[in-house]
Amino acid sequence: MGKVDQGFVGLWLARHVFGGRLSYIGYGGAGTQVRDVLHVDDLCRLIDMQIGEAADYAGKTYNVGGGPDISVSLFELTGKWQALTGMKIKIESVPETPAADVPYYVTDSSRVRAETGWRPERSLAATLADVHKWLVDNRAALAPIFTGGS
């Protein structure tokens, strides 16, 4: 639900929609870290398929993500959000890299793809547009969560 370590896409857009602080943390503070993105509907489609054929997947573990085709750096994400929302916010720079951070994490979903035929269907642009729509459509309920208000 929009945290620095998980849900960075939601957090980044929520800050552009509702305001608040953002920082590029680590690796010189330039936002060069790359992460892959997966639309929740693509994940639900996979889970639905697995539930329908539960015996085929019993005891198996898969890595699931958007992969290299649906990945983005924080710096690139900033530009995409600014174009989508029309809002520009100041982003701080924290050059020091946390010990547990990695510069590049893109999920290798090759096993689940090979065994199930599943692939993400939604592009990065479609995912970002859907997150934006969800935030705007649910502004009244979400604003207190993202702004710390009640």
ChimeraX attribute file (.defattr): number of C-alpha atoms within 10 A of each C-alpha:
attribute: neighborCount
match mode: 1-to-1
recipient: residues
	/A:1	12
	/A:2	16
	/A:3	11
	/A:4	14
	/A:5	8
	/A:6	10
	/A:7	12
	/A:8	17
	/A:9	25
	/A:10	19
	/A:11	19
	/A:12	22
	/A:13	24
	/A:14	25
	/A:15	19
	/A:16	23
	/A:17	22
	/A:18	16
	/A:19	17
	/A:20	16
	/A:21	11
	/A:22	16
	/A:23	17
	/A:24	20
	/A:25	21
	/A:26	20
	/A:27	18
	/A:28	13
	/A:29	18
	/A:30	18
	/A:31	22
	/A:32	18
	/A:33	20
	/A:34	19
	/A:35	22
	/A:36	20
	/A:37	25
	/A:38	21
	/A:39	20
	/A:40	13
	/A:41	13
	/A:42	19
	/A:43	18
	/A:44	11
	/A:45	15
	/A:46	19
	/A:47	13
	/A:48	12
	/A:49	14
	/A:50	15
	/A:51	13
	/A:52	11
	/A:53	11
	/A:54	12
	/A:55	9
	/A:56	12
	/A:57	15
	/A:58	10
	/A:59	7
	/A:60	7
	/A:61	9
	/A:62	13
	/A:63	11
	/A:64	21
	/A:65	23
	/A:66	24
	/A:67	19
	/A:68	15
	/A:69	12
	/A:70	19
	/A:71	22
	/A:72	21
	/A:73	16
	/A:74	21
	/A:75	16
	/A:76	14
	/A:77	20
	/A:78	20
	/A:79	11
	/A:80	18
	/A:81	22
	/A:82	15
	/A:83	11
	/A:84	15
	/A:85	13
	/A:86	10
	/A:87	13
	/A:88	15
	/A:89	14
	/A:90	11
	/A:91	16
	/A:92	13
	/A:93	16
	/A:94	15
	/A:95	15
	/A:96	12
	/A:97	15
	/A:98	10
	/A:99	7
	/A:100	5
	/A:101	13
	/A:102	13
	/A:103	13
	/A:104	14
	/A:105	14
	/A:106	18
	/A:107	17
	/A:108	16
	/A:109	16
	/A:110	17
	/A:111	14
	/A:112	18
	/A:113	15
	/A:114	10
	/A:115	11
	/A:116	14
	/A:117	10
	/A:118	18
	/A:119	19
	/A:120	21
	/A:121	15
	/A:122	18
	/A:123	16
	/A:124	20
	/A:125	11
	/A:126	12
	/A:127	20
	/A:128	21
	/A:129	16
	/A:130	14
	/A:131	17
	/A:132	21
	/A:133	12
	/A:134	13
	/A:135	19
	/A:136	15
	/A:137	11
	/A:138	11
	/A:139	16
	/A:140	10
	/A:141	11
	/A:142	17
	/A:143	18
	/A:144	12
	/A:145	15
	/A:146	18
	/A:147	13
	/A:148	9
	/A:149	8
	/A:150	7
